[in-house]
Each structure stands twice: as structure tokens, then as C-alpha cells.
Amino acid sequence: MAKLEDLAERVDRLVLRHQELKRTSALIERQLLAVSAERDSLRSRLGAARARVDALLERLPADSIASVAPPKESPP
């Protein structure tokens, strides 16, 4: 009978472990969703910032851009 009790105890531990792993998996899935949403938001903000910088660069006079850009090499 001891073997049956040992087996029942092992099954109980396995069930508990399974439930724990399911909870952990659900938590990780929620964290992944949150991190993915944050990544998407940061990508969007980066795109908007790039667009603003590009718009500001377009407003600069051409000679201002030339003074900031490295000089072009003349052909030999």
C-alpha cells in the first residue's frame, strides 16, 4: 500500500507543479504583452521624433546645411 500512497503523493506534487507552471506562464505572457506594447510605443515615438528632425532639417537654409555637412571631395 505504501507504493500507492507514494504514487498518489507524487501525482499531487505534479499537479501542484503544473498549476504553478501555468500561473508562471500566464504571468510571463502578460509581461511579454506589456513589453511588446512598450516597444511598439517607443518605435512610434522614435518615428515621430525622426519626422520632426527631418522637418526641421528641411527648414534650414541650404548654406546652413552645407556648413554642417563635411566638405565633398573634388574629383582628381
N, CA, C and O atoms as CSV, one atom per row, in Angstrom:
chain,resi,resn,atom,element,x,y,z
A,1,MET,N,N,0.818,-1.187,0.000
A,1,MET,CA,C,0.000,0.000,0.000
A,1,MET,C,C,0.862,1.251,0.000
A,1,MET,O,O,0.419,2.307,-0.452
A,2,ALA,N,N,2.095,1.149,0.503
A,2,ALA,CA,C,2.989,2.306,0.560
A,2,ALA,C,C,3.279,2.813,-0.845
A,2,ALA,O,O,3.394,4.019,-1.062
A,3,LYS,N,N,3.398,1.891,-1.801
A,3,LYS,CA,C,3.681,2.319,-3.170
A,3,LYS,C,C,2.539,3.160,-3.727
A,3,LYS,O,O,2.768,4.151,-4.420
A,4,LEU,N,N,1.330,2.764,-3.424
A,4,LEU,CA,C,0.175,3.515,-3.914
A,4,LEU,C,C,0.133,4.911,-3.286
A,4,LEU,O,O,-0.176,5.891,-3.964
A,5,GLU,N,N,0.440,4.995,-2.005
A,5,GLU,CA,C,0.478,6.295,-1.321
A,5,GLU,C,C,1.601,7.165,-1.880
A,5,GLU,O,O,1.419,8.369,-2.064
A,6,ASP,N,N,2.763,6.564,-2.151
A,6,ASP,CA,C,3.874,7.314,-2.751
A,6,ASP,C,C,3.481,7.840,-4.133
A,6,ASP,O,O,3.773,8.982,-4.489
A,7,LEU,N,N,2.824,6.993,-4.884
A,7,LEU,CA,C,2.391,7.396,-6.220
A,7,LEU,C,C,1.367,8.538,-6.138
A,7,LEU,O,O,1.428,9.489,-6.917
A,8,ALA,N,N,0.437,8.434,-5.198
A,8,ALA,CA,C,-0.573,9.478,-5.018
A,8,ALA,C,C,0.090,10.791,-4.613
A,8,ALA,O,O,-0.303,11.861,-5.080
A,9,GLU,N,N,1.091,10.708,-3.749
A,9,GLU,CA,C,1.829,11.904,-3.319
A,9,GLU,C,C,2.575,12.536,-4.496
A,9,GLU,O,O,2.577,13.757,-4.649
A,10,ARG,N,N,3.192,11.724,-5.307
A,10,ARG,CA,C,3.907,12.225,-6.489
A,10,ARG,C,C,2.945,12.876,-7.469
A,10,ARG,O,O,3.252,13.918,-8.048
A,11,VAL,N,N,1.790,12.267,-7.654
A,11,VAL,CA,C,0.784,12.843,-8.554
A,11,VAL,C,C,0.319,14.189,-8.000
A,11,VAL,O,O,0.165,15.144,-8.761
A,12,ASP,N,N,0.097,14.277,-6.706
A,12,ASP,CA,C,-0.302,15.547,-6.088
A,12,ASP,C,C,0.766,16.618,-6.314
A,12,ASP,O,O,0.442,17.759,-6.646
A,13,ARG,N,N,2.035,16.255,-6.136
A,13,ARG,CA,C,3.123,17.220,-6.356
A,13,ARG,C,C,3.189,17.650,-7.816
A,13,ARG,O,O,3.439,18.816,-8.120
A,14,LEU,N,N,2.965,16.705,-8.706
A,14,LEU,CA,C,2.966,17.035,-10.137
A,14,LEU,C,C,1.821,17.984,-10.488
A,14,LEU,O,O,1.996,18.908,-11.282
A,15,VAL,N,N,0.666,17.754,-9.903
A,15,VAL,CA,C,-0.487,18.626,-10.157
A,15,VAL,C,C,-0.185,20.033,-9.641
A,15,VAL,O,O,-0.452,21.020,-10.328
A,16,LEU,N,N,0.365,20.121,-8.442
A,16,LEU,CA,C,0.730,21.427,-7.889
A,16,LEU,C,C,1.771,22.121,-8.758
A,16,LEU,O,O,1.671,23.318,-9.024
A,17,ARG,N,N,2.755,21.372,-9.192
A,17,ARG,CA,C,3.806,21.939,-10.050
A,17,ARG,C,C,3.219,22.410,-11.379
A,17,ARG,O,O,3.593,23.465,-11.891
A,18,HIS,N,N,2.309,21.630,-11.925
A,18,HIS,CA,C,1.655,22.007,-13.177
A,18,HIS,C,C,0.887,23.318,-13.001
A,18,HIS,O,O,0.965,24.205,-13.851
A,19,GLN,N,N,0.145,23.436,-11.898
A,19,GLN,CA,C,-0.603,24.668,-11.641
A,19,GLN,C,C,0.342,25.859,-11.480
A,19,GLN,O,O,0.064,26.951,-11.976
A,20,GLU,N,N,1.442,25.646,-10.795
A,20,GLU,CA,C,2.436,26.705,-10.609
A,20,GLU,C,C,3.025,27.139,-11.955
A,20,GLU,O,O,3.194,28.331,-12.209
A,21,LEU,N,N,3.329,26.179,-12.799
A,21,LEU,CA,C,3.886,26.497,-14.114
A,21,LEU,C,C,2.868,27.226,-14.993
A,21,LEU,O,O,3.238,28.111,-15.764
A,22,LYS,N,N,1.604,26.863,-14.881
A,22,LYS,CA,C,0.560,27.567,-15.634
A,22,LYS,C,C,0.464,29.019,-15.185
A,22,LYS,O,O,0.337,29.920,-16.014
A,23,ARG,N,N,0.523,29.251,-13.872
A,23,ARG,CA,C,0.484,30.628,-13.367
A,23,ARG,C,C,1.708,31.407,-13.832
A,23,ARG,O,O,1.592,32.561,-14.244
A,24,THR,N,N,2.862,30.789,-13.768
A,24,THR,CA,C,4.090,31.441,-14.213
A,24,THR,C,C,4.026,31.757,-15.698
A,24,THR,O,O,4.427,32.840,-16.124
A,25,SER,N,N,3.532,30.836,-16.471
A,25,SER,CA,C,3.398,31.038,-17.913
A,25,SER,C,C,2.457,32.196,-18.218
A,25,SER,O,O,2.741,33.010,-19.098
A,26,ALA,N,N,1.353,32.277,-17.507
A,26,ALA,CA,C,0.394,33.367,-17.711
A,26,ALA,C,C,1.032,34.701,-17.345
A,26,ALA,O,O,0.831,35.696,-18.041
A,27,LEU,N,N,1.800,34.729,-16.259
A,27,LEU,CA,C,2.482,35.951,-15.850
A,27,LEU,C,C,3.494,36.382,-16.917
A,27,LEU,O,O,3.565,37.559,-17.271
A,28,ILE,N,N,4.257,35.446,-17.413
A,28,ILE,CA,C,5.254,35.752,-18.450
A,28,ILE,C,C,4.559,36.245,-19.716
A,28,ILE,O,O,5.047,37.163,-20.375
A,29,GLU,N,N,3.439,35.646,-20.053
A,29,GLU,CA,C,2.700,36.082,-21.243
A,29,GLU,C,C,2.210,37.515,-21.084
A,29,GLU,O,O,2.280,38.300,-22.030
A,30,ARG,N,N,1.708,37.870,-19.880
A,30,ARG,CA,C,1.272,39.247,-19.640
A,30,ARG,C,C,2.454,40.207,-19.722
A,30,ARG,O,O,2.336,41.297,-20.282
A,31,GLN,N,N,3.592,39.803,-19.165
A,31,GLN,CA,C,4.786,40.653,-19.227
A,31,GLN,C,C,5.245,40.837,-20.666
A,31,GLN,O,O,5.651,41.932,-21.058
A,32,LEU,N,N,5.183,39.779,-21.443
A,32,LEU,CA,C,5.572,39.868,-22.853
A,32,LEU,C,C,4.666,40.836,-23.598
A,32,LEU,O,O,5.142,41.639,-24.401
A,33,LEU,N,N,3.377,40.768,-23.342
A,33,LEU,CA,C,2.437,41.690,-23.986
A,33,LEU,C,C,2.741,43.136,-23.594
A,33,LEU,O,O,2.697,44.033,-24.436
A,34,ALA,N,N,3.047,43.356,-22.322
A,34,ALA,CA,C,3.356,44.713,-21.856
A,34,ALA,C,C,4.643,45.227,-22.490
A,34,ALA,O,O,4.708,46.374,-22.931
A,35,VAL,N,N,5.651,44.387,-22.534
A,35,VAL,CA,C,6.930,44.796,-23.127
A,35,VAL,C,C,6.770,45.027,-24.628
A,35,VAL,O,O,7.356,45.961,-25.175
A,36,SER,N,N,6.001,44.207,-25.281
A,36,SER,CA,C,5.758,44.387,-26.715
A,36,SER,C,C,5.029,45.705,-26.979
A,36,SER,O,O,5.357,46.423,-27.924
A,37,ALA,N,N,4.049,46.014,-26.148
A,37,ALA,CA,C,3.325,47.282,-26.299
A,37,ALA,C,C,4.260,48.462,-26.060
A,37,ALA,O,O,4.196,49.464,-26.772
A,38,GLU,N,N,5.123,48.342,-25.062
A,38,GLU,CA,C,6.090,49.413,-24.794
A,38,GLU,C,C,7.053,49.583,-25.964
A,38,GLU,O,O,7.375,50.707,-26.348
A,39,ARG,N,N,7.511,48.473,-26.528
A,39,ARG,CA,C,8.404,48.524,-27.692
A,39,ARG,C,C,7.721,49.222,-28.862
A,39,ARG,O,O,8.314,50.080,-29.516
A,40,ASP,N,N,6.471,48.848,-29.119
A,40,ASP,CA,C,5.731,49.465,-30.217
A,40,ASP,C,C,5.554,50.962,-29.992
A,40,ASP,O,O,5.666,51.754,-30.927
A,41,SER,N,N,5.277,51.341,-28.755
A,41,SER,CA,C,5.134,52.759,-28.428
A,41,SER,C,C,6.453,53.503,-28.640
A,41,SER,O,O,6.467,54.601,-29.197
A,42,LEU,N,N,7.547,52.910,-28.201
A,42,LEU,CA,C,8.859,53.546,-28.380
A,42,LEU,C,C,9.215,53.668,-29.858
A,42,LEU,O,O,9.777,54.677,-30.282
A,43,ARG,N,N,8.890,52.643,-30.640
A,43,ARG,CA,C,9.139,52.719,-32.088
A,43,ARG,C,C,8.346,53.856,-32.710
A,43,ARG,O,O,8.852,54.591,-33.557
A,44,SER,N,N,7.105,53.990,-32.283
A,44,SER,CA,C,6.257,55.049,-32.805
A,44,SER,C,C,6.805,56.420,-32.424
A,44,SER,O,O,6.862,57.329,-33.252
A,45,ARG,N,N,7.206,56.558,-31.169
A,45,ARG,CA,C,7.780,57.829,-30.713
A,45,ARG,C,C,9.074,58.142,-31.452
A,45,ARG,O,O,9.328,59.295,-31.798
A,46,LEU,N,N,9.890,57.127,-31.695
A,46,LEU,CA,C,11.135,57.324,-32.438
A,46,LEU,C,C,10.833,57.781,-33.860
A,46,LEU,O,O,11.487,58.690,-34.370
A,47,GLY,N,N,9.858,57.167,-34.496
A,47,GLY,CA,C,9.475,57.570,-35.845
A,47,GLY,C,C,9.002,59.014,-35.885
A,47,GLY,O,O,9.351,59.767,-36.794
A,48,ALA,N,N,8.198,59.400,-34.882
A,48,ALA,CA,C,7.710,60.778,-34.819
A,48,ALA,C,C,8.862,61.747,-34.595
A,48,ALA,O,O,8.896,62.818,-35.200
A,49,ALA,N,N,9.808,61.382,-33.732
A,49,ALA,CA,C,10.968,62.244,-33.482
A,49,ALA,C,C,11.809,62.392,-34.748
A,49,ALA,O,O,12.275,63.485,-35.068
A,50,ARG,N,N,11.997,61.298,-35.455
A,50,ARG,CA,C,12.755,61.366,-36.719
A,50,ARG,C,C,12.059,62.284,-37.715
A,50,ARG,O,O,12.711,63.071,-38.402
A,51,ALA,N,N,10.751,62.184,-37.791
A,51,ALA,CA,C,9.997,63.027,-38.715
A,51,ALA,C,C,10.155,64.498,-38.332
A,51,ALA,O,O,10.306,65.352,-39.206
A,52,ARG,N,N,10.121,64.802,-37.016
A,52,ARG,CA,C,10.300,66.192,-36.581
A,52,ARG,C,C,11.694,66.696,-36.917
A,52,ARG,O,O,11.848,67.830,-37.371
A,53,VAL,N,N,12.710,65.870,-36.701
A,53,VAL,CA,C,14.082,66.268,-37.037
A,53,VAL,C,C,14.210,66.489,-38.536
A,53,VAL,O,O,14.815,67.469,-38.971
A,54,ASP,N,N,13.647,65.590,-39.324
A,54,ASP,CA,C,13.697,65.757,-40.780
A,54,ASP,C,C,13.006,67.052,-41.200
A,54,ASP,O,O,13.500,67.766,-42.072
A,55,ALA,N,N,11.864,67.355,-40.581
A,55,ALA,CA,C,11.145,68.586,-40.913
A,55,ALA,C,C,11.974,69.811,-40.538
A,55,ALA,O,O,12.002,70.793,-41.279
A,56,LEU,N,N,12.641,69.756,-39.402
A,56,LEU,CA,C,13.498,70.875,-39.001
A,56,LEU,C,C,14.671,71.035,-39.965
A,56,LEU,O,O,15.035,72.156,-40.319
A,57,LEU,N,N,15.257,69.933,-40.384
A,57,LEU,CA,C,16.365,69.996,-41.337
A,57,LEU,C,C,15.910,70.600,-42.661
A,57,LEU,O,O,16.659,71.345,-43.294
A,58,GLU,N,N,14.692,70.284,-43.080
A,58,GLU,CA,C,14.156,70.828,-44.324
A,58,GLU,C,C,13.980,72.344,-44.232
A,58,GLU,O,O,14.073,73.043,-45.241
A,59,ARG,N,N,13.730,72.843,-43.043
A,59,ARG,CA,C,13.515,74.279,-42.871
A,59,ARG,C,C,14.821,75.066,-42.833
A,59,ARG,O,O,14.817,76.283,-43.019
A,60,LEU,N,N,15.927,74.387,-42.594
A,60,LEU,CA,C,17.213,75.086,-42.552
A,60,LEU,C,C,17.586,75.580,-43.941
A,60,LEU,O,O,17.319,74.908,-44.938
A,61,PRO,N,N,18.201,76.748,-44.006
A,61,PRO,CA,C,18.690,77.216,-45.310
A,61,PRO,C,C,19.763,76.273,-45.839
A,61,PRO,O,O,20.458,75.617,-45.063
A,62,ALA,N,N,19.897,76.207,-47.145
A,62,ALA,CA,C,20.838,75.277,-47.775
A,62,ALA,C,C,22.267,75.549,-47.345
A,62,ALA,O,O,23.034,74.605,-47.157
A,63,ASP,N,N,22.658,76.833,-47.180
A,63,ASP,CA,C,24.034,77.132,-46.799
A,63,ASP,C,C,24.320,76.713,-45.364
A,63,ASP,O,O,25.472,76.430,-45.033
A,64,SER,N,N,23.301,76.664,-44.495
A,64,SER,CA,C,23.498,76.186,-43.126
A,64,SER,C,C,23.797,74.694,-43.121
A,64,SER,O,O,24.633,74.218,-42.353
A,65,ILE,N,N,23.116,73.977,-43.970
A,65,ILE,CA,C,23.334,72.533,-44.050
A,65,ILE,C,C,24.723,72.268,-44.606
A,65,ILE,O,O,25.405,71.354,-44.144
A,66,ALA,N,N,25.154,73.047,-45.586
A,66,ALA,CA,C,26.471,72.846,-46.170
A,66,ALA,C,C,27.560,73.112,-45.152
A,66,ALA,O,O,28.594,72.444,-45.170
A,67,SER,N,N,27.354,74.064,-44.272
A,67,SER,CA,C,28.386,74.345,-43.266
A,67,SER,C,C,28.455,73.274,-42.199
A,67,SER,O,O,29.485,73.123,-41.543
A,68,VAL,N,N,27.374,72.526,-42.013
A,68,VAL,CA,C,27.364,71.445,-41.029
A,68,VAL,C,C,27.878,70.149,-41.653
A,68,VAL,O,O,28.552,69.359,-40.991
A,69,ALA,N,N,27.563,69.941,-42.900
A,69,ALA,CA,C,27.956,68.697,-43.572
A,69,ALA,C,C,29.449,68.738,-43.867
A,69,ALA,O,O,30.012,69.809,-44.096
A,70,PRO,N,N,30.098,67.561,-43.861
A,70,PRO,CA,C,31.523,67.532,-44.201
A,70,PRO,C,C,31.713,67.923,-45.671
A,70,PRO,O,O,30.861,67.631,-46.510
A,71,PRO,N,N,32.841,68.589,-45.976
A,71,PRO,CA,C,33.057,69.028,-47.359
A,71,PRO,C,C,33.187,67.843,-48.302
A,71,PRO,O,O,33.765,66.812,-47.959
A,72,LYS,N,N,32.635,68.016,-49.500
A,72,LYS,CA,C,32.728,66.968,-50.508
A,72,LYS,C,C,34.102,67.065,-51.170
A,72,LYS,O,O,34.627,68.152,-51.414
A,73,GLU,N,N,34.656,65.906,-51.447
A,73,GLU,CA,C,35.957,65.877,-52.116
A,73,GLU,C,C,35.760,66.162,-53.585
A,73,GLU,O,O,34.816,65.665,-54.200
A,74,SER,N,N,36.656,66.968,-54.158
A,74,SER,CA,C,36.559,67.260,-55.584
A,74,SER,C,C,37.237,66.132,-56.362
A,74,SER,O,O,38.210,65.543,-55.892
A,75,PRO,N,N,36.723,65.840,-57.541
A,75,PRO,CA,C,37.319,64.738,-58.327
A,75,PRO,C,C,38.718,65.115,-58.805
A,75,PRO,O,O,38.961,66.295,-59.061
A,76,PRO,N,N,39.647,64.170,-58.937
A,76,PRO,CA,C,41.039,64.474,-59.344
A,76,PRO,C,C,41.162,64.884,-60.773
A,76,PRO,O,O,42.264,65.165,-61.243
